[in-house]
Amino acid sequence: MARKPSKKAPVKAKTPAKTKSPAKPERKKLHHSFKRSYREDYLRPFEGPGLLSHAVHTFKVVFKNWKLFLPLLIIIALFNILLVGLMSEDTYTTFQRSLDETTASFGSGKELGTFARSGLLLISTITTGGLSQGMTEVQQVFAVLLFLITWLVVIYIIRHTLAKQKIKLRDALYNALSPLISTLVVFAVIVIEAVPAMIVIITYSAAVQTNFLATPFYALIYFIFAALMLLLSIYLISSSLVALVAVSAPGLYPFVALSTAADLLAGRRVKFIIRLLYLVFVIAIMWVVVMLPLIALDLWLKSFLTGLAGIPFVSIELLLMTIFTAIYSTAYIYLYYRRMLDYEEDK
């Protein structure tokens, strides 16, 4: 008798297991609590360019695209003259007269030398706020807006230049200002983070007037207080400057940019602060090299051509130099930011 074949249940096809999406790496929150932060957690190697190499490379990038940056400098200067105004020629004349009277008390003023007088005039103009004296609140708002516009346009130009895209200044002016509101939010955060440094400035002037620092013990206490407050502002503002660059990317919200910048600088903040200090050093040398001959030429011409006395040559030169400093500083920080991003992507 033949055996009947057993009926087997049809085998169900196995459905492929759902692949889990890779989990996002958790953000490292270092030094945000009383828990110990281990050295291997916050050491993040970064092969960045040398200080001098990066400064020179920034000059090369700016001067290579002079056809875009030179019209931008002229446009921002014109808007600054119309909306903010120049340093008064009377202010500069007052500085010059005060310097001549001071040197005359030690003998002949000519013994000081033209370049020495130019240097003292430059230092007195900058340290006493000659560029911003007499600015109303509305003019200060316009000055901040012009700075942020310059910041965004410079980043737009360099970003597309590095991508080897040919653009016009018109494209940069029209398209770079879309994240202006987000940039204003990040800038407002920077102003809040600068409050500890402002407190130091205010308390120092009060301490000097009341002779509080005359006692060595009180002076030591104030020095420790001022150092801690300044370090706090520097620590906070360093990552916010990177966020000011990151927020220029289309569609990036300001607080996301602040969080991203803090993650990017984790373990690299000291190196970035050293870069910023070197930037100040480069800017100081640049001002000395450019402005001293121009001020000396102005003093020499106005010494025998009295008709040129009322023309604000120095005020215009100071304005143009200030705008170029803003362009160079923006390019300097953005190029270092791009280097950090490229290093993170290549790892």
C-alpha positions as CSV (number, residue, x, y, z in Angstrom):
1,M,0.0,0.0,0.0
2,A,1.5,3.3,-1.1
3,R,2.2,5.8,1.5
4,K,0.4,9.1,1.1
5,P,2.7,12.1,0.9
6,S,2.3,14.3,4.0
7,K,1.1,17.7,3.5
8,K,3.6,20.1,4.8
9,A,2.6,23.6,5.7
10,P,3.9,26.1,3.2
11,V,7.1,27.7,4.4
12,K,6.6,31.4,4.8
13,A,9.2,33.6,3.3
14,K,11.2,35.3,6.0
15,T,10.9,39.1,5.9
16,P,14.2,40.8,6.0
17,A,14.9,42.3,9.3
18,K,14.6,46.0,9.4
19,T,18.0,47.7,9.4
20,K,18.4,50.1,12.2
21,S,19.5,53.6,11.3
22,P,22.9,54.3,12.8
23,A,22.6,56.2,16.0
24,K,23.8,59.8,16.0
25,P,26.9,60.3,18.0
26,E,26.2,61.7,21.4
27,R,27.4,65.2,22.1
28,K,30.3,65.4,24.5
29,K,29.5,67.8,27.3
30,L,32.8,68.4,28.8
31,H,33.3,70.5,31.9
32,H,29.6,71.1,32.2
33,S,29.2,69.4,35.6
34,F,31.2,68.5,38.6
35,K,32.1,65.1,37.1
36,R,35.7,64.7,36.1
37,S,36.6,65.2,32.5
38,Y,39.3,62.7,31.4
39,R,42.2,63.9,29.2
40,E,41.5,61.3,26.5
41,D,37.9,62.6,26.2
42,Y,38.8,66.2,25.4
43,L,42.0,65.7,23.5
44,R,41.1,66.2,19.8
45,P,44.2,66.4,17.5
46,F,43.9,68.8,14.7
47,E,46.6,69.4,12.0
48,G,46.0,73.0,11.3
49,P,48.2,75.4,9.4
50,G,51.0,77.4,11.1
51,L,50.2,80.8,12.5
52,L,52.2,82.7,9.9
53,S,51.2,80.4,7.1
54,H,47.5,80.9,7.8
55,A,47.9,84.7,8.0
56,V,49.7,84.8,4.7
57,H,47.2,82.5,3.1
58,T,44.4,84.8,4.1
59,F,46.2,87.7,2.5
60,K,46.6,85.7,-0.7
61,V,42.9,84.8,-0.8
62,V,41.8,88.4,-0.2
63,F,44.2,89.9,-2.8
64,K,43.5,87.2,-5.3
65,N,39.8,88.2,-5.3
66,W,40.4,92.0,-5.2
67,K,37.9,92.5,-8.0
68,L,35.2,91.5,-5.6
69,F,36.6,92.8,-2.3
70,L,37.6,96.3,-3.6
71,P,34.1,97.3,-4.8
72,L,32.7,95.8,-1.5
73,L,35.1,98.0,0.5
74,I,34.1,101.1,-1.5
75,I,30.4,100.4,-1.1
76,I,30.6,99.8,2.6
77,A,32.7,102.9,3.0
78,L,30.1,105.0,1.1
79,F,27.2,103.6,3.2
80,N,29.3,104.2,6.4
81,I,29.8,107.9,5.4
82,L,26.1,108.3,4.7
83,L,24.7,106.4,7.7
84,V,27.4,106.6,10.3
85,G,29.7,109.4,9.3
86,L,33.4,110.0,9.4
87,M,35.6,111.0,12.3
88,S,35.4,114.7,12.7
89,E,38.4,116.6,11.3
90,D,38.2,118.8,14.3
91,T,38.8,115.8,16.6
92,Y,41.9,114.8,14.6
93,T,43.1,118.5,14.7
94,T,42.6,118.5,18.5
95,F,44.7,115.4,18.8
96,Q,47.4,117.0,16.7
97,R,47.3,120.3,18.6
98,S,47.5,118.5,21.9
99,L,50.5,116.5,20.8
100,D,52.3,119.6,19.5
101,E,51.7,121.4,22.9
102,T,53.0,118.3,24.8
103,T,56.1,118.0,22.7
104,A,56.7,121.8,22.9
105,S,56.9,121.6,26.7
106,F,60.0,119.3,26.3
107,G,61.6,121.5,23.7
108,S,61.2,121.9,20.0
109,G,58.4,119.8,18.6
110,K,60.3,119.1,15.4
111,E,62.8,117.0,17.4
112,L,60.2,114.3,17.9
113,G,60.3,113.3,14.2
114,T,57.5,113.0,11.7
115,F,57.0,109.2,12.1
116,A,57.0,109.5,15.9
117,R,54.3,112.1,15.8
118,S,52.4,110.0,13.3
119,G,52.6,107.0,15.6
120,L,51.4,109.0,18.6
121,L,48.6,110.4,16.6
122,L,47.5,106.9,15.4
123,I,47.7,105.5,19.0
124,S,45.8,108.4,20.5
125,T,43.1,108.3,17.8
126,I,42.5,104.6,18.3
127,T,42.7,104.4,22.1
128,T,40.5,107.3,22.7
129,G,37.8,106.1,20.4
130,G,38.3,108.8,17.8
131,L,36.6,106.6,15.1
132,S,33.4,106.3,17.2
133,Q,33.3,109.6,19.1
134,G,29.9,111.4,19.0
135,M,28.0,108.4,17.5
136,T,24.3,108.4,18.3
137,E,22.5,105.2,19.1
138,V,21.0,105.1,15.6
139,Q,24.5,105.4,14.1
140,Q,25.8,102.6,16.3
141,V,23.0,100.3,15.1
142,F,23.9,101.2,11.5
143,A,27.5,100.5,12.2
144,V,26.7,97.0,13.6
145,L,24.5,96.3,10.6
146,L,27.2,97.3,8.1
147,F,29.7,95.1,10.0
148,L,27.3,92.1,9.8
149,I,26.6,92.7,6.1
150,T,30.3,92.8,5.4
151,W,30.8,89.6,7.5
152,L,28.1,87.7,5.5
153,V,29.2,89.0,2.1
154,V,32.9,88.1,2.7
155,I,32.0,84.6,3.8
156,Y,29.7,84.1,0.8
157,I,32.4,85.3,-1.6
158,I,35.1,83.0,-0.1
159,R,32.8,80.0,0.1
160,H,32.0,80.2,-3.6
161,T,35.5,81.0,-4.5
162,L,36.9,77.9,-2.8
163,A,34.2,75.9,-4.6
164,K,35.7,77.4,-7.9
165,Q,32.4,79.1,-8.8
166,K,32.5,82.4,-10.6
167,I,30.3,85.0,-8.9
168,K,29.7,88.7,-9.1
169,L,29.5,91.1,-6.2
170,R,25.8,91.7,-7.1
171,D,25.1,88.0,-6.4
172,A,26.9,88.1,-3.1
173,L,25.0,91.2,-2.0
174,Y,21.6,89.8,-3.0
175,N,22.1,86.2,-1.7
176,A,24.4,86.5,1.3
177,L,22.0,88.4,3.4
178,S,19.3,85.7,3.8
179,P,20.6,84.6,7.2
180,L,20.8,88.1,8.5
181,I,18.2,87.6,11.2
182,S,20.0,84.4,12.4
183,T,23.3,86.3,12.4
184,L,21.7,89.1,14.5
185,V,20.6,86.5,17.1
186,V,24.1,85.0,17.4
187,F,25.6,88.5,17.6
188,A,23.1,89.3,20.4
189,V,24.4,86.2,22.2
190,I,28.0,87.5,21.8
191,V,27.0,90.8,23.3
192,I,25.5,89.0,26.3
193,E,28.6,86.9,26.7
194,A,30.7,90.1,26.7
195,V,28.9,91.3,29.8
196,P,31.6,90.0,32.2
197,A,34.3,91.9,30.3
198,M,32.1,95.1,30.4
199,I,31.7,94.7,34.1
200,V,35.5,94.6,34.4
201,I,35.8,97.9,32.4
202,I,33.1,99.6,34.5
203,T,34.5,98.5,37.8
204,Y,38.0,99.4,36.9
205,S,37.1,103.0,36.1
206,A,35.3,103.1,39.4
207,A,38.2,101.5,41.3
208,V,40.6,104.1,39.8
209,Q,38.5,107.0,40.8
210,T,38.0,105.8,44.4
211,N,41.6,104.8,44.9
212,F,40.4,101.2,45.6
213,L,43.5,99.8,43.9
214,A,45.9,101.8,46.2
215,T,45.8,99.0,48.8
216,P,47.8,96.0,47.6
217,F,45.5,93.4,49.1
218,Y,42.4,95.0,47.4
219,A,44.4,95.3,44.2
220,L,45.2,91.6,44.3
221,I,41.6,90.6,44.9
222,Y,40.4,92.8,42.0
223,F,43.1,91.4,39.7
224,I,41.8,87.9,40.4
225,F,38.2,89.0,39.9
226,A,39.1,90.8,36.6
227,A,41.1,87.8,35.3
228,L,38.3,85.3,36.0
229,M,35.7,87.6,34.4
230,L,37.8,88.2,31.3
231,L,38.6,84.5,30.9
232,L,34.9,83.7,31.1
233,S,34.1,86.1,28.3
234,I,36.9,84.9,26.2
235,Y,35.8,81.3,26.7
236,L,32.2,82.0,25.7
237,I,32.9,84.4,22.8
238,S,35.4,82.1,21.2
239,S,32.8,79.4,20.3
240,S,30.2,82.1,19.4
241,L,32.5,83.6,16.8
242,V,32.7,80.2,15.2
243,A,28.9,80.1,15.4
244,L,28.7,83.5,13.7
245,V,30.5,81.8,10.8
246,A,28.4,78.6,10.9
247,V,25.1,80.4,10.9
248,S,25.9,81.9,7.5
249,A,25.1,78.5,6.0
250,P,21.6,78.4,4.4
251,G,18.8,77.0,6.6
252,L,20.9,76.7,9.9
253,Y,19.1,78.0,12.9
254,P,21.1,80.3,15.3
255,F,21.0,78.0,18.4
256,V,21.9,75.0,16.3
257,A,24.9,76.9,15.0
258,L,25.9,77.7,18.6
259,S,25.7,74.1,19.6
260,T,27.6,72.9,16.5
261,A,30.3,75.5,17.1
262,A,30.7,74.4,20.7
263,D,31.1,70.7,19.6
264,L,33.6,71.7,16.9
265,L,35.7,73.6,19.3
266,A,35.6,71.0,22.1
267,G,39.3,70.3,22.9
268,R,40.5,72.9,20.4
269,R,39.4,76.1,22.1
270,V,42.9,77.1,23.3
271,K,44.3,76.7,19.8
272,F,41.5,78.9,18.4
273,I,42.1,81.6,21.0
274,I,45.8,81.6,20.2
275,R,44.8,82.1,16.5
276,L,42.6,85.1,17.6
277,L,45.5,86.6,19.5
278,Y,47.8,86.2,16.6
279,L,45.1,87.9,14.4
280,V,45.3,90.9,16.7
281,F,49.1,90.9,16.3
282,V,48.8,90.8,12.5
283,I,46.2,93.6,12.5
284,A,48.4,95.8,14.7
285,I,51.4,95.3,12.3
286,M,49.2,96.0,9.3
287,W,47.9,99.3,10.8
288,V,51.4,100.4,11.7
289,V,52.8,99.6,8.2
290,V,49.9,101.2,6.3
291,M,48.7,104.1,8.5
292,L,52.0,105.5,9.7
293,P,53.3,106.6,6.2
294,L,49.8,107.9,5.3
295,I,49.6,110.1,8.5
296,A,53.2,111.2,8.0
297,L,52.3,112.2,4.4
298,D,49.3,114.1,5.7
299,L,51.4,116.0,8.2
300,W,54.0,116.8,5.6
301,L,51.5,118.1,3.0
302,K,49.5,120.2,5.4
303,S,52.6,121.7,6.9
304,F,53.2,123.9,3.8
305,L,49.9,123.5,1.9
306,T,47.4,125.3,4.2
307,G,44.6,124.8,1.7
308,L,44.5,121.1,2.6
309,A,43.9,121.7,6.3
310,G,40.1,121.1,6.1
311,I,40.2,117.9,4.0
312,P,39.7,114.8,6.1
313,F,42.3,112.6,4.5
314,V,43.2,110.8,7.7
315,S,39.5,110.2,8.6
316,I,38.9,108.5,5.2
317,E,42.1,106.5,5.5
318,L,41.1,105.3,8.9
319,L,37.6,104.3,7.7
320,L,39.0,102.4,4.7
321,M,41.5,100.6,6.9
322,T,38.8,99.7,9.4
323,I,36.7,98.1,6.7
324,F,39.7,96.2,5.3
325,T,40.4,95.0,8.8
326,A,36.9,93.6,9.0
327,I,37.2,91.9,5.6
328,Y,40.6,90.3,6.5
329,S,39.4,89.2,10.0
330,T,36.3,87.6,8.5
331,A,38.3,85.7,5.9
332,Y,40.9,84.7,8.6
333,I,38.3,83.1,10.9
334,Y,36.3,81.5,8.0
335,L,39.3,79.9,6.5
336,Y,40.3,78.4,9.8
337,Y,36.7,77.2,10.3
338,R,36.7,75.5,6.9
339,R,40.0,73.8,7.8
340,M,38.4,72.4,10.9
341,L,35.4,71.1,9.0
342,D,37.5,69.5,6.3
343,Y,39.6,67.8,9.0
344,E,36.4,66.4,10.6
345,E,35.2,65.1,7.3
346,D,38.5,63.4,6.4
347,K,38.8,61.5,9.6
